[in-house]
Each structure stands twice: as C-alpha cells, then as structure tokens.
Amino acid sequence: VQLQASGGGLVQAGGSLRLSCAASGGIFSRNLMAWYRQAPGKQRDVVARITSSGSTVYADSVKGRFTISRDNAKNAVYLQMNSLKPEDTAVYYCYTNPDNWGQGTQVTVSS
C-alpha cells in the first residue's frame, strides 16, 4: 500500500489550500481514510476522517474551515482547507487503515 500526498505549500493567513492523497496497491473504497498533522515539537493529531460511506469527523480546531472528501473511483482523499491560520502550520499526513501513512506534505501559513 502506498499513499502519495501533495498540495502543501506556503500561504498567507486567510488563504486556502487543497491537499490530495492518491492511494495505490489495493482497493480502498471500504477503508477509513484520514488526514493527520504534526507541528514541530508536537504529537501527530487527527484533522479529519471519512468512512467508506462518506461520514466525516473533524477536529474541533478545523470545523467549519476544512472539508474532507474522497473519490473511491480514483482511490483518492482530499482536504480542502479554507481560512487558514498560522496555527495550521504542520506536516500533513494521509492515512488509511490498518496502519498506512503517506510521506507527508508541508503546510506553512504565514501571519
């Protein structure tokens, strides 16, 4: 199983980014998929999760600003991030169960 994340970058506060994660090496339509993030010196925390049926759960810190979605035909998961804040700065990782991680993509939000 391989997960390839992309879409990170540098953006000013209030801006938007869209992260993408392409999965390969299996069929993921029945898998939970998620985005995590890890800021320097902090633990890796879940940002958003989406089940195979499309049910979503968000961390309180991103509710109303981030949207997770998936395209099962493409084995892909996305994270639309709006109204970005400096505290959103982190390396973002995509994840699918049971324990598969992408390589991470850096998101930096300047104030």
N, C-alpha and C positions, 0 to 999 in steps of 0.2 A: 504494500500500500504506500502510495506517495501522495503528499499534499503539497501543492505549489501555490504559495501566497504571493500576491502582487498588489500594487496600487498605493503603497505607502508613499510618503513624501513630506515636504515641508509646506506648511500652510499657516496663514495668519489666523488669529483667533476670530471666530465667527464664520470661518470658511468651511468648506466641505471636502470630503474625500470619499472614494468608493473603493473598498478592498474586495478583491476577488480571490477565491481559492479553488483550484482545479484538483480534483481527486482522480487518481488512476490506480490500476491494479486490483480493481474489484467493482462490485456493484453497490452503490451507496444509497440507493433510493430508500432503503429501510433503516438507514443509520441515523442516529442522532448526529448533528453537526453543530459546531460551536466556534465562537471566537473568544480567545483569551487575550489578555495583555499583561505585560510585565514592565513596570517602570524601574529605573535604576535603583538598586537597593531595596526593592520591594518584592513581595511574592507575586507569583502569577495568579491572576484572578479571572474568573469568567466575566465576559462582557455581555454575551448573548448566546442563546441556544435555540435551535429549531429542530423539532422532531420530524420524522418521516411524513407525518400528516400535515405539517406546517404550523403546529403550535409553537409559540415563541415565549421565551422568558428573557428578561433583561435585568442587568444590574441597575439598582436604583440610580446610580450616578449618570446613567446614559438614557434612561427612559424619556421618551419624547424627542430625543435628538438622534438616536441611532435606530436603524432598521435592518434586521437580518432577513435574508431571503435565500431561497435555494432554487436550483433548476435541476431536477433529477435527470432529465434527458441529457444534460451536459455534465452530470456529476460535479456540480459546482455549488458553492455557497458564497454569498456576498454580504458585505456590511456597508451600508450607506451611512455615513457619519456627517451630520449637519451641526451647525452651531458649535463648532469645535472650540475647546477651551485648552489653555496651556496644561492643565492637569490631565488632559487626554494623551499627553506625550508618553509614548511607550513603544515597545516592540509588540506587535500584534501577531498572534499565532492562530491558525485554524486547527481544528481538532475534529476527529471522528472516532467513535468508539470502535474497539475497546480501549485502545491507547495509542492512537496515531496522531502525530503532530507535524505540522508544516514547519518550514525553516524560519518563519518569522519575517515580518516586514516592518520597518521603522516608520512611525508616525511622529512627527515633530510639529507642535503647534506653538507659534511664537506670539508673544503678547504685544 
